[in-house]
């Protein structure tokens, strides 16, 4: 499948478009720093990672519109203190001026976290993002306990990069975030990248009633060459039809968007599964 084939693909499924819960738009200076990091991917990850959609903001938005992405967040995330609050303001402003963009937010373990998360919720933020490998912090820290509690009570989802891919962090893996869920079992969490490479362990966290996993980069040829998804877990994906949501990592992917959709279709889990994953589950999480 090519990108130009994507609208016909979702129309064949009987959909009016796609909902992608894992899309990144960032302030220019932050996005440029992210791209500079990926330019050195062979040093960091041992493999090249060319950004397929390294274009202007306007061109990227047009690409999403052409693909038929009807709703998406501009997921932001900090890597140091005193960054999250202004990223939240930027993300709300971006969403307010961008059709289809859902207001998103983030947080970091720092004294003001509970206050600015509360403000973000009051101002209509509908999804959060945390990246434990990039942020290099323990999600169990006391400074975040009130934050997790607020999100659990509000029922607002948080996309959590807690898997140890593409490289292990000090606080990645199912253990640290699993402890958060034990303390806040009603938390609505979306485990990014199907939890790669600890796929089975992160799938097991769906024993908590509001845990989902997104498909971001998982099952694609690029990722399969590095961290293959065990074939014996595919029936679990079928069983979790209402807990798997489409994610892509657009624009920071080293292949066309259509590759992610082809990877999902290749699982042969049926059209109903694809409809749930590629639209309905994400729409429900985002309150559409």
C-alpha positions as CSV (number, residue, x, y, z in Angstrom):
1,X,0.0,0.0,0.0
2,X,1.1,3.5,-0.8
3,X,0.1,6.7,0.9
4,X,-2.2,7.6,-2.0
5,X,-4.0,4.3,-1.5
6,X,-4.9,5.1,2.2
7,X,-8.2,6.9,1.6
8,X,-9.5,4.1,-0.5
9,X,-8.4,1.6,2.1
10,X,-10.4,3.1,4.9
11,X,-13.4,3.7,2.7
12,X,-13.3,0.0,1.9
13,X,-13.6,-0.7,5.6
14,X,-16.7,1.6,5.7
15,X,-14.9,4.3,7.7
16,X,-15.1,8.1,7.3
17,X,-11.4,8.4,8.1
18,X,-8.8,7.4,10.7
19,X,-8.1,8.4,14.3
20,X,-4.4,8.4,15.2
21,X,-3.6,8.9,18.9
22,X,0.2,9.1,18.5
23,X,1.2,12.1,16.3
24,X,3.8,14.7,17.1
25,X,3.8,18.4,16.5
26,X,6.2,20.4,18.6
27,X,7.5,24.0,18.7
28,X,10.0,24.4,15.9
29,X,13.0,24.6,18.1
30,X,12.0,21.4,19.9
31,X,11.2,19.5,16.7
32,X,14.4,20.5,15.1
33,X,16.3,19.1,18.1
34,X,14.4,15.9,17.8
35,X,15.2,15.6,14.1
36,X,18.9,16.4,14.9
37,X,18.9,13.4,17.3
38,X,17.4,11.1,14.7
39,X,20.1,12.3,12.2
40,X,22.5,10.5,14.5
41,X,20.4,7.4,14.8
42,X,23.1,5.1,13.7
43,X,25.1,6.2,16.7
44,X,22.2,6.0,19.1
45,X,20.3,3.0,17.8
46,X,22.7,1.2,15.5
47,X,20.5,1.9,12.4
48,X,19.6,4.8,10.2
49,X,16.3,6.6,10.9
50,X,15.5,9.0,8.1
51,X,12.5,11.2,8.8
52,X,10.0,10.5,6.1
53,X,7.9,13.6,6.6
54,X,10.5,16.3,7.3
55,X,8.5,19.1,5.9
56,X,6.9,22.3,7.1
57,X,4.1,22.3,9.6
58,X,1.7,23.3,6.9
59,X,2.8,20.5,4.6
60,X,2.6,18.0,7.4
61,X,-1.0,19.0,8.3
62,X,-1.9,18.8,4.6
63,X,-0.4,15.2,4.5
64,X,-2.6,14.2,7.5
65,X,-5.6,15.7,5.8
66,X,-4.9,13.9,2.5
67,X,-4.4,10.6,4.3
68,X,-7.8,11.1,6.0
69,X,-6.6,11.4,9.6
70,X,-9.7,13.0,11.1
71,X,-8.4,13.4,14.6
72,X,-5.0,13.4,16.2
73,X,-3.1,15.0,19.2
74,X,0.0,17.0,18.9
75,X,1.8,15.0,21.5
76,X,4.5,17.0,23.4
77,X,6.9,15.8,26.0
78,X,9.7,17.4,28.1
79,X,13.2,16.1,28.7
80,X,14.0,18.4,31.6
81,X,12.3,20.5,34.3
82,X,10.5,23.9,33.6
83,X,9.5,22.7,30.2
84,X,6.2,20.9,30.5
85,X,4.0,23.9,31.4
86,X,4.9,26.0,28.4
87,X,4.7,22.9,26.1
88,X,1.1,22.5,27.4
89,X,0.3,26.1,26.6
90,X,1.8,25.7,23.1
91,X,-0.1,22.4,22.5
92,X,-3.5,24.0,23.5
93,X,-2.9,27.0,21.3
94,X,-1.8,24.7,18.4
95,X,-5.0,22.6,18.8
96,X,-7.2,25.6,19.0
97,X,-6.0,26.8,15.5
98,X,-5.7,23.4,13.9
99,X,-8.8,21.5,12.6
100,X,-8.8,17.9,13.8
101,X,-6.2,18.4,16.5
102,X,-7.2,17.4,20.0
103,X,-5.7,19.4,22.9
104,X,-2.8,17.5,24.5
105,X,-0.5,18.0,27.4
106,X,2.4,16.5,29.3
107,X,4.2,16.7,32.7
108,X,7.5,16.1,34.4
109,X,8.4,15.3,38.0
110,X,8.8,18.8,39.5
111,X,7.1,20.8,42.3
112,X,4.5,22.5,40.0
113,X,3.4,19.4,38.1
114,X,0.1,18.8,40.0
115,X,-0.9,22.4,39.6
116,X,-0.2,22.7,35.8
117,X,-1.8,19.4,35.1
118,X,-4.9,20.5,37.0
119,X,-4.9,23.7,35.0
120,X,-4.5,21.8,31.7
121,X,-7.5,19.6,32.6
122,X,-9.6,22.6,33.5
123,X,-8.7,24.1,30.1
124,X,-9.9,21.1,28.2
125,X,-6.8,19.0,27.6
126,X,-8.0,15.6,26.4
127,X,-4.8,13.5,26.3
128,X,-1.3,13.5,27.8
129,X,2.0,12.1,26.8
130,X,5.0,11.0,29.0
131,X,8.2,9.5,27.7
132,X,10.1,7.6,30.4
133,X,13.2,7.0,28.3
134,X,13.6,10.5,27.0
135,X,12.6,12.1,30.3
136,X,14.8,9.7,32.3
137,X,12.6,9.7,35.4
138,X,10.9,7.2,37.6
139,X,7.1,7.4,37.2
140,X,6.6,6.2,40.8
141,X,8.1,9.4,42.2
142,X,6.1,11.2,44.9
143,X,6.0,14.4,42.7
144,X,3.8,12.5,40.2
145,X,1.5,10.6,42.5
146,X,-1.1,13.4,42.6
147,X,-0.8,13.8,38.8
148,X,-1.6,10.1,38.2
149,X,-4.5,10.4,40.6
150,X,-5.9,13.4,38.8
151,X,-5.8,11.7,35.4
152,X,-7.4,8.5,36.8
153,X,-10.2,10.5,38.4
154,X,-10.8,12.6,35.2
155,X,-10.6,9.5,32.9
156,X,-8.3,11.4,30.6
157,X,-5.9,9.1,28.7
158,X,-2.1,9.3,29.0
159,X,0.1,7.9,26.3
160,X,3.1,6.3,28.1
161,X,6.3,5.4,26.4
162,X,7.4,2.8,29.1
163,X,8.8,0.1,26.8
164,X,12.6,-0.3,26.5
165,X,12.6,0.3,22.7
166,X,14.4,1.5,20.8
167,X,16.9,1.7,23.6
168,X,16.5,0.9,27.3
169,X,16.2,3.6,29.9
170,X,16.8,3.6,33.6
171,X,13.1,3.5,34.3
172,X,11.7,1.7,31.3
173,X,10.1,-1.8,31.1
174,X,6.8,-3.0,32.6
175,X,7.9,-2.8,36.2
176,X,8.0,0.9,37.1
177,X,4.8,1.8,35.2
178,X,3.2,-1.4,36.4
179,X,3.7,-0.1,40.0
180,X,1.9,3.1,39.0
181,X,-1.1,1.1,37.8
182,X,-1.1,-0.9,41.0
183,X,-1.5,2.3,42.9
184,X,-3.9,3.9,40.4
185,X,-5.8,0.9,38.9
186,X,-8.4,3.1,37.2
187,X,-5.9,5.1,35.2
188,X,-6.7,5.4,31.5
189,X,-3.3,4.6,30.0
190,X,-2.2,4.0,26.4
191,X,1.1,2.1,26.3
192,X,3.0,3.3,23.3
193,X,4.5,1.0,20.6
194,X,2.7,-2.1,22.0
195,X,5.2,-1.9,24.8
196,X,8.1,-3.0,22.6
197,X,10.2,-5.0,23.1
198,X,8.5,-6.3,26.3
199,X,5.4,-7.0,24.3
200,X,3.9,-9.8,26.4
201,X,4.6,-8.1,29.7
202,X,2.9,-4.9,28.6
203,X,-0.1,-6.7,27.0
204,X,-0.5,-8.4,30.4
205,X,-1.2,-4.9,31.9
206,X,-4.6,-4.9,30.2
207,X,-5.7,-6.8,33.3
208,X,-6.3,-3.2,34.5
209,X,-9.7,-2.1,33.1
210,X,-8.6,1.1,31.3
211,X,-5.2,0.1,29.9
212,X,-4.8,0.3,26.1
213,X,-1.8,-0.1,23.8
214,X,-1.1,1.8,20.6
215,X,0.4,0.3,17.4
216,X,3.0,3.0,16.9
217,X,5.8,1.6,14.7
218,X,5.1,-1.9,15.9
219,X,4.8,-4.8,13.3
220,X,6.3,-2.7,10.5
221,X,9.3,-4.1,8.6
222,X,11.6,-1.5,10.2
223,X,10.7,-2.5,13.7
224,X,10.4,-6.2,13.0
225,X,14.1,-6.2,12.0
226,X,15.0,-4.8,15.4
227,X,12.4,-5.9,17.9
228,X,10.1,-8.5,16.3
229,X,6.6,-9.0,17.6
230,X,6.2,-12.7,18.7
231,X,3.8,-14.5,16.4
232,X,2.2,-16.4,19.3
233,X,1.0,-13.1,20.7
234,X,-1.2,-12.2,17.7
235,X,-4.2,-14.0,19.1
236,X,-3.9,-11.7,22.1
237,X,-4.2,-8.7,19.8
238,X,-7.4,-10.2,18.5
239,X,-8.7,-10.7,22.0
240,X,-7.9,-7.1,22.8
241,X,-9.8,-5.6,19.9
242,X,-11.3,-2.9,22.1
243,X,-8.0,-2.0,23.7
244,X,-5.6,-1.5,20.7
245,X,-5.5,1.9,19.1
246,X,-3.9,3.3,16.0
247,X,-0.7,5.2,16.5
248,X,2.0,6.1,14.0
249,X,4.6,8.5,15.3
250,X,4.0,10.8,12.4
251,X,6.1,12.6,11.2
252,X,9.1,11.0,12.8
253,X,8.9,7.7,11.0
254,X,11.5,6.2,8.5
255,X,8.9,5.0,6.1
256,X,5.6,6.1,4.5
257,X,2.5,6.2,6.7
258,X,0.8,3.5,4.7
259,X,3.4,1.0,6.0
260,X,1.8,1.0,9.4
261,X,-1.6,0.3,8.0
262,X,-0.3,-2.5,5.8
263,X,1.4,-4.1,8.8
264,X,-1.9,-4.1,10.7
265,X,-3.8,-5.5,7.8
266,X,-1.2,-8.3,7.4
267,X,-2.2,-9.7,10.8
268,X,-5.4,-11.0,9.1
269,X,-7.6,-10.2,12.1
270,X,-10.5,-9.0,10.1
271,X,-12.2,-5.8,9.0
272,X,-14.1,-5.4,12.3
273,X,-10.7,-5.4,14.2
274,X,-9.3,-2.9,11.8
275,X,-12.3,-0.6,12.1
276,X,-12.0,-0.7,15.9
277,X,-8.3,-0.1,16.0
278,X,-8.0,2.5,13.3
279,X,-10.9,4.6,14.2
280,X,-13.5,3.6,16.9
281,X,-11.2,2.9,19.8
282,X,-9.2,6.1,19.3
283,X,-12.4,8.2,18.9
284,X,-13.7,6.8,22.2
285,X,-10.5,7.6,24.0
286,X,-10.4,11.1,22.7
287,X,-14.0,11.7,23.5
288,X,-15.1,12.3,19.9
